[in-house]
Amino acid sequence: MASKRIVIACGGTGGHLFPGIAVGEVLRARGHEVMLIISEKAIDKTATAGRERDFRIVTQAAVGLPSPLLSPRLLRFLTGALHSVQASRALFREFQPAAVLGMGGFTSTGPILAARTQRLPCFVHESNAIPGKANRLNARLTGLALLGLADCARHFEPKVRTLVTGTPVRASLCAPVDRAAALTRFGFSEAGPEVKTLLVMGGSQGARGVNEALLAALPALRHEAPRLRLIHQTGTPENERFQAAAAEAGIPAYVAAFLDQMQDAYALADLAICRSGAASLTEVAHFGLPSILIPYPHAAEDHQTLNANVFVQAGAAHLLKESGSTDYLAPLVLELLRTPARLAALKAGALSLDRPAAAEAVADAVLGSAR
């Protein structure tokens, strides 16, 4: 196939950004040129640092749809949307893309609208079990909605064509992990199978509820201290109290605001505690990692609970509501860590949800209709 230029609008959250990068990696490996349109958020800058040699990276401001809709912020949204469309049109006239892919969120809406005005093939990818407001709009403008989870299809209008591809995983997470190097990275030593590693993460932007639940659980986890170690991605620069709490419980711990080598953490972990955003769940499934999911209670349309339910129904995870997590997290962690058969069953359930060729499937769909 002749080389093509593809635009991927994927900024705003790790759940949009990382799958977009994964598709870009596949396209670039096939000899195509990729432009990433990202947001001004810190996570976007951190995740794309050093990737300028791989992609052309452009930053655009994005403004979310206000709620309620008829509010003083509506004018700011409309002004921002118009600016994004105009900026995208100028970019496309210079870059001359063959297709535009939006990975969700309102960072995608301006580029997709611009693509429609220039009669470019455009697509949207939705990772969650229910589409957000932006993707409900984006899907009406595109030729095809690509889905991470099959259950999502019923939430789109009947006229929207859908294709289940899975959610792409970055190439860096698919590379083999050197276990010895990974242990060294986190300051751990090799130990027997009785020693379990607990991975706690709040996603790319942190999760106060998950962090507080862990703090409440650590005193009870003291009883497993000789056979337990902790990797904690806090999502916040205030790490001292988390490190101190783990030390007081006698649990070896690596605590950081952001983990830039997540594949090492996933490879070492025996159990994860996390939110149920689509990107985190995709990666948990890829590594066959048993999990305790604490959905963000204020997520739009409670989509994190819907995501978590997919994993619970597949026998891949346990769900805890944030409101009860401080009371019930420690007993559940102890029960699972002390029951290898239950961990093995959860692992099998997680692997059943893995779609390792998702990035390839999304790339195929985009290239199949690219101009």
C-alpha positions as CSV (number, residue, x, y, z in Angstrom):
1,M,0.0,0.0,0.0
2,A,1.3,3.5,-0.9
3,S,2.3,5.6,2.1
4,K,-0.6,7.7,3.5
5,R,-0.9,10.5,6.0
6,I,-3.3,9.9,8.9
7,V,-4.4,12.3,11.7
8,I,-5.2,10.9,15.1
9,A,-7.0,13.2,17.6
10,C,-6.4,11.6,20.9
11,G,-5.8,14.1,23.7
12,G,-7.3,14.8,27.1
13,T,-6.9,11.6,29.1
14,G,-4.7,8.5,29.1
15,G,-7.8,6.6,28.0
16,H,-7.8,8.6,24.7
17,L,-4.1,9.2,24.3
18,F,-2.5,5.8,24.9
19,P,-4.8,3.9,22.5
20,G,-4.3,6.6,19.9
21,I,-0.5,6.3,20.2
22,A,-0.9,2.5,19.8
23,V,-2.7,3.0,16.5
24,G,-0.1,5.5,15.4
25,E,2.7,3.0,16.1
26,V,1.0,0.4,13.9
27,L,0.5,2.9,11.1
28,R,4.1,4.1,11.3
29,A,5.4,0.6,11.3
30,R,3.5,0.1,8.0
31,G,5.2,3.1,6.5
32,H,2.5,5.7,7.0
33,E,3.0,9.2,8.4
34,V,1.0,10.1,11.5
35,M,0.0,13.4,13.0
36,L,-1.2,13.3,16.7
37,I,-3.5,16.1,17.8
38,I,-3.3,16.3,21.6
39,S,-4.6,18.6,24.3
40,E,-2.7,21.1,26.5
41,K,-3.0,18.8,29.6
42,A,0.1,17.7,31.4
43,I,-0.6,14.0,30.8
44,D,-0.5,14.6,27.1
45,K,2.9,16.3,27.2
46,T,4.3,13.7,29.5
47,A,3.2,10.7,27.5
48,T,4.3,12.2,24.1
49,A,7.7,13.5,25.3
50,G,10.4,12.3,23.0
51,R,7.9,11.0,20.4
52,E,8.5,13.8,17.9
53,R,10.8,11.5,16.0
54,D,7.9,9.1,15.5
55,F,4.9,11.4,15.0
56,R,4.1,15.0,14.1
57,I,2.6,16.3,17.3
58,V,0.2,19.3,17.4
59,T,-1.4,20.7,20.5
60,Q,-5.0,22.1,20.5
61,A,-7.1,23.5,23.3
62,A,-10.3,21.6,24.0
63,V,-13.3,22.7,26.0
64,G,-15.8,20.1,27.3
65,L,-19.6,20.4,26.8
66,P,-21.0,22.3,29.8
67,S,-23.6,20.8,32.0
68,P,-26.3,22.0,32.1
69,L,-26.1,22.8,28.4
70,L,-27.8,26.2,28.7
71,S,-25.2,27.9,30.9
72,P,-22.8,30.8,30.6
73,R,-20.1,28.3,29.7
74,L,-21.9,27.4,26.5
75,L,-20.5,30.4,24.7
76,R,-16.9,29.4,25.7
77,F,-17.6,25.9,24.4
78,L,-18.9,27.1,21.1
79,T,-16.0,29.6,20.7
80,G,-13.5,26.8,21.5
81,A,-15.1,24.4,19.1
82,L,-15.0,26.9,16.3
83,H,-11.4,27.7,16.9
84,S,-10.6,23.9,16.9
85,V,-12.4,23.4,13.6
86,Q,-10.6,26.4,12.0
87,A,-7.2,25.3,13.3
88,S,-7.8,21.7,12.1
89,R,-8.8,22.9,8.7
90,A,-5.6,24.9,8.4
91,L,-3.6,21.8,9.5
92,F,-5.3,19.5,7.1
93,R,-4.7,21.9,4.1
94,E,-1.0,21.7,4.9
95,F,-0.7,18.1,6.0
96,Q,-3.1,16.6,3.4
97,P,-4.3,13.6,5.4
98,A,-6.0,10.6,3.8
99,A,-8.2,10.0,6.9
100,V,-8.9,11.3,10.4
101,L,-9.4,9.2,13.5
102,G,-10.8,10.5,16.8
103,M,-10.2,8.6,19.9
104,G,-12.9,10.3,22.0
105,G,-13.5,13.4,24.0
106,F,-14.0,16.9,22.7
107,T,-10.3,17.0,21.5
108,S,-11.6,14.9,18.7
109,T,-14.7,16.9,17.7
110,G,-13.0,19.8,16.1
111,P,-10.7,17.7,13.9
112,I,-13.7,15.4,12.9
113,L,-15.9,18.4,12.0
114,A,-13.0,19.8,9.9
115,A,-12.6,16.5,8.2
116,R,-16.2,16.4,7.3
117,T,-16.0,19.9,5.7
118,Q,-13.1,18.8,3.6
119,R,-14.8,15.5,2.7
120,L,-12.1,13.3,4.4
121,P,-13.0,9.8,5.7
122,C,-13.2,10.1,9.5
123,F,-13.7,7.6,12.3
124,V,-14.2,7.5,16.0
125,H,-13.0,5.0,18.6
126,E,-14.9,4.4,21.8
127,S,-13.2,2.4,24.5
128,N,-15.9,2.4,27.2
129,A,-19.1,0.3,27.6
130,I,-21.2,3.4,27.0
131,P,-20.1,6.4,24.7
132,G,-19.6,9.8,26.2
133,K,-21.3,13.0,25.0
134,A,-18.5,13.8,22.6
135,N,-18.5,10.4,20.9
136,R,-22.3,10.4,20.6
137,L,-21.8,13.5,18.5
138,N,-18.7,12.4,16.8
139,A,-20.2,9.1,15.7
140,R,-23.0,10.9,13.8
141,L,-20.3,12.7,11.8
142,T,-18.2,9.7,11.0
143,G,-18.5,6.8,8.7
144,L,-17.8,4.2,11.4
145,A,-17.6,3.9,15.2
146,L,-14.9,1.5,16.3
147,L,-15.6,-0.1,19.7
148,G,-13.5,-1.4,22.5
149,L,-16.4,-3.4,24.0
150,A,-19.3,-5.0,22.1
151,D,-21.9,-3.9,24.7
152,C,-21.3,-0.3,23.6
153,A,-23.0,-0.7,20.3
154,R,-26.5,-0.6,21.7
155,H,-25.9,2.9,23.1
156,F,-25.4,4.5,19.7
157,E,-28.2,5.6,17.3
158,P,-29.3,2.8,15.0
159,K,-28.0,4.6,11.9
160,V,-24.4,4.6,13.4
161,R,-22.3,1.8,11.9
162,T,-20.1,0.0,14.5
163,L,-17.3,-2.4,14.4
164,V,-15.8,-4.1,17.5
165,T,-12.0,-3.9,17.4
166,G,-11.0,-3.9,21.0
167,T,-9.0,-1.1,22.5
168,P,-5.4,-0.7,21.3
169,V,-2.4,-1.3,23.7
170,R,0.8,0.6,23.2
171,A,3.7,-1.3,21.7
172,S,5.9,-0.6,24.8
173,L,3.5,-2.7,26.9
174,C,3.7,-5.6,24.5
175,A,7.5,-6.0,24.6
176,P,9.0,-8.8,26.7
177,V,9.8,-7.8,30.3
178,D,13.2,-8.6,31.9
179,R,12.0,-9.7,35.3
180,A,15.3,-9.1,37.0
181,A,15.6,-5.6,35.6
182,A,12.0,-4.9,36.6
183,L,12.6,-6.0,40.2
184,T,15.7,-3.7,40.3
185,R,13.7,-0.8,38.9
186,F,11.3,-1.0,41.9
187,G,13.9,-1.8,44.5
188,F,12.8,-5.3,45.1
189,S,14.7,-8.6,45.2
190,E,13.7,-11.9,43.7
191,A,11.5,-14.0,46.1
192,G,9.6,-17.2,46.1
193,P,6.0,-17.6,44.8
194,E,4.6,-17.0,48.2
195,V,5.5,-13.3,47.9
196,K,2.8,-11.4,46.1
197,T,3.0,-8.0,44.5
198,L,0.1,-5.6,44.8
199,L,-0.3,-2.9,42.2
200,V,-2.4,0.1,43.1
201,M,-3.0,2.8,40.4
202,G,-5.5,5.6,39.9
203,G,-5.0,6.0,36.2
204,S,-3.1,8.8,34.4
205,Q,-4.7,11.6,36.5
206,G,-4.7,9.9,39.9
207,A,-7.6,8.8,42.1
208,R,-8.0,10.2,45.6
209,G,-10.7,7.5,46.5
210,V,-8.4,4.6,45.5
211,N,-5.4,6.2,47.4
212,E,-7.5,6.8,50.5
213,A,-8.9,3.2,50.4
214,L,-5.3,1.9,50.3
215,L,-4.3,4.0,53.3
216,A,-7.2,2.6,55.3
217,A,-6.3,-0.9,54.3
218,L,-2.6,-0.9,55.0
219,P,-2.8,-1.5,58.8
220,A,-4.8,-4.7,58.2
221,L,-2.4,-5.7,55.4
222,R,0.4,-5.7,57.9
223,H,-0.3,-9.3,58.6
224,E,0.8,-10.2,55.1
225,A,3.9,-7.9,55.2
226,P,6.5,-10.7,55.0
227,R,4.7,-12.0,51.9
228,L,3.6,-8.7,50.3
229,R,5.1,-5.8,48.4
230,L,3.5,-2.8,46.9
231,I,3.8,-0.7,43.7
232,H,1.7,2.4,44.1
233,Q,1.1,5.0,41.3
234,T,-0.5,7.8,43.2
235,G,-1.2,10.3,40.5
236,T,-0.2,13.1,42.9
237,P,3.2,14.6,43.9
238,E,2.2,14.2,47.6
239,N,3.8,10.8,48.0
240,E,5.4,11.0,51.4
241,R,2.4,9.9,53.4
242,F,1.8,6.9,51.2
243,Q,5.4,5.8,51.5
244,A,5.3,6.4,55.3
245,A,2.1,4.4,55.7
246,A,3.6,1.4,53.8
247,A,6.8,1.6,55.8
248,E,4.8,1.6,59.1
249,A,3.0,-1.5,57.9
250,G,6.3,-3.1,57.2
251,I,5.5,-3.5,53.5
252,P,8.3,-2.9,50.9
253,A,6.9,-0.3,48.5
254,Y,7.7,1.7,45.4
255,V,5.6,4.9,45.4
256,A,5.6,7.4,42.5
257,A,3.2,9.9,41.0
258,F,3.5,8.5,37.5
259,L,5.0,5.2,36.3
260,D,6.6,5.5,32.9
261,Q,7.4,1.8,32.7
262,M,4.0,0.3,33.3
263,Q,4.9,-3.0,31.6
264,D,7.3,-3.7,34.4
265,A,4.7,-3.1,37.0
266,Y,2.1,-5.2,35.2
267,A,4.5,-8.0,34.7
268,L,5.4,-8.2,38.4
269,A,1.9,-7.7,39.8
270,D,-0.3,-10.5,41.2
271,L,-3.3,-8.3,41.9
272,A,-4.3,-4.8,40.9
273,I,-6.5,-2.2,42.6
274,C,-7.6,0.5,40.2
275,R,-10.3,2.6,38.7
276,S,-12.2,1.1,35.8
277,G,-11.4,3.5,33.0
278,A,-11.2,1.7,29.6
279,A,-7.4,2.1,29.1
280,S,-6.6,0.6,32.5
281,L,-9.0,-2.3,32.0
282,T,-7.5,-2.9,28.5
283,E,-4.0,-3.2,29.9
284,V,-5.2,-5.3,32.9
285,A,-6.8,-7.7,30.4
286,H,-3.7,-7.8,28.2
287,F,-1.5,-8.9,31.2
288,G,-4.2,-11.3,32.6
289,L,-4.0,-9.4,35.9
290,P,-6.6,-10.1,38.5
291,S,-8.2,-6.9,39.8
292,I,-10.3,-5.1,42.3
293,L,-12.1,-2.3,40.6
294,I,-13.2,0.9,42.3
295,P,-15.1,2.9,39.7
296,Y,-15.0,6.7,39.8
297,P,-18.4,7.5,41.2
298,H,-18.8,10.8,39.3
299,A,-17.8,9.5,35.9
300,A,-20.2,10.6,33.1
301,E,-23.2,8.3,33.0
302,D,-21.5,6.1,35.5
303,H,-19.5,4.6,32.6
304,Q,-16.8,3.2,34.9
305,T,-19.3,1.0,36.7
306,L,-20.6,-0.3,33.4
307,N,-17.0,-1.0,32.3
308,A,-16.3,-2.8,35.6
309,N,-19.5,-4.9,35.2
310,V,-18.1,-6.3,31.9
311,F,-15.1,-7.6,33.8
312,V,-17.1,-8.9,36.7
313,Q,-19.4,-10.8,34.4
314,A,-16.4,-12.3,32.7
315,G,-15.0,-13.5,36.1
316,A,-12.0,-11.2,35.7
317,A,-12.5,-8.8,38.6
318,H,-14.2,-7.8,41.8
319,L,-16.1,-4.5,42.1
320,L,-16.1,-2.3,45.1
321,K,-18.0,1.0,45.4
322,E,-15.8,3.8,46.5
323,S,-18.2,4.6,49.4
324,G,-17.5,1.2,51.0
325,S,-13.9,0.7,49.8
326,T,-12.2,1.8,53.1
327,D,-14.1,-0.9,55.0
328,Y,-14.0,-3.8,52.5
329,L,-10.8,-3.4,50.6
330,A,-8.4,-5.0,53.1
331,P,-10.5,-8.2,53.7
332,L,-11.0,-8.7,50.0
333,V,-7.3,-8.2,49.3
334,L,-6.3,-10.7,52.0
335,E,-8.9,-13.2,50.9
336,L,-7.6,-13.2,47.3
337,L,-3.9,-13.2,48.1
338,R,-4.5,-16.2,50.4
339,T,-6.4,-18.1,47.8
340,P,-4.3,-18.9,44.7
341,A,-7.1,-20.7,43.0
342,R,-9.3,-17.6,43.0
343,L,-6.4,-15.5,41.6
344,A,-5.9,-18.1,38.9
345,A,-9.6,-17.9,38.0
346,L,-9.6,-14.1,37.8
347,K,-6.5,-14.3,35.7
348,A,-8.2,-16.6,33.2
349,G,-11.2,-14.2,33.1
350,A,-9.0,-11.2,32.4
351,L,-7.2,-13.0,29.6
352,S,-10.5,-13.9,28.0
353,L,-11.2,-10.2,27.5
354,D,-7.8,-9.4,25.8
355,R,-7.9,-8.4,22.2
356,P,-4.1,-8.3,21.3
357,A,-4.7,-7.3,17.7
358,A,-6.9,-4.3,18.5
359,A,-4.4,-1.7,17.2
360,E,-4.0,-3.6,13.9
361,A,-7.8,-3.8,13.6
362,V,-8.3,-0.1,14.1
363,A,-5.5,0.7,11.6
364,D,-7.1,-1.7,9.0
365,A,-10.4,0.0,9.3
366,V,-8.9,3.5,8.9
367,L,-6.7,2.5,5.9
368,G,-9.5,0.6,4.3
369,S,-11.4,3.8,3.7
370,A,-8.6,6.3,3.6
371,R,-8.6,8.6,0.6
